[in-house]
């Protein structure tokens, strides 16, 4: 039986994005003041994570991050009601924020390869988009470098993340196909856009013992598959995982 998720109360904490007063939930006099999104969105976020757990999500740091990061603050106001449904959503400029189950799958695959199950070490993310996954990663990593090739999205992510003050997260405007050499090597590389092949720079910038997760073209028809690549002392091993559909990995900046 599929349960409809509860409707998300349209109460936001950001300037200029407030819902009309009639949609606000009553706050009792002894309740703490609505200082953030927590009071209003925690319930629907918890329900989202419960559904992902029912589908098999077991990785504790991923569960904790998905339970904490307010996904509704990363989507346009008109889409807020869908922010905690398992669906991808447009973020402008022809791009989409991946659906939570896909994000959970990618992050879990990254943890599967790690000896230290508490964090992802030094992370390179290609495709910042609206910054949602970058916020999740920042909660699970010592350092996150997130690269975006579209200036408006790079700027949007910076705005979205401004209030979250993640001191270990750095947003870079550039072509992520080149990786980001100044902070290499990375224990973890994750990409949210699919190209014809995995760029050599990513393989080179992956630390020995590290894992990369990315969609890439599986066949001549352009079907995509999620792959993991593990780097060993003497090479790399690649495994194809799930059939997926990500936006294209493009070259250059715009
Ligand atoms: N993880 C993101 C999803 C972004 S969608 C989120 O949480 O919102 C994929 C993103 O990859 C898009 O923003 C797209 O512009 C970006 N992208 C595509 N090719 C790229 C490249 N070569 N370098 C950096 N970013 C790229």
Boltz pocket constraint, residues with backbone or C-beta under 6 A from the ligand:
constraints:
  - pocket:
      binder: B
      contacts: [[A, 91], [A, 95], [A, 96], [A, 97], [A, 98], [A, 126], [A, 127], [A, 128], [A, 129], [A, 130], [A, 131], [A, 132], [A, 133], [A, 134], [A, 147], [A, 148], [A, 149], [A, 150], [A, 153], [A, 174], [A, 175], [A, 176], [A, 177], [A, 192], [A, 193], [A, 247], [A, 248], [A, 249], [A, 250], [A, 251], [A, 252]]
      max_distance: 6.0
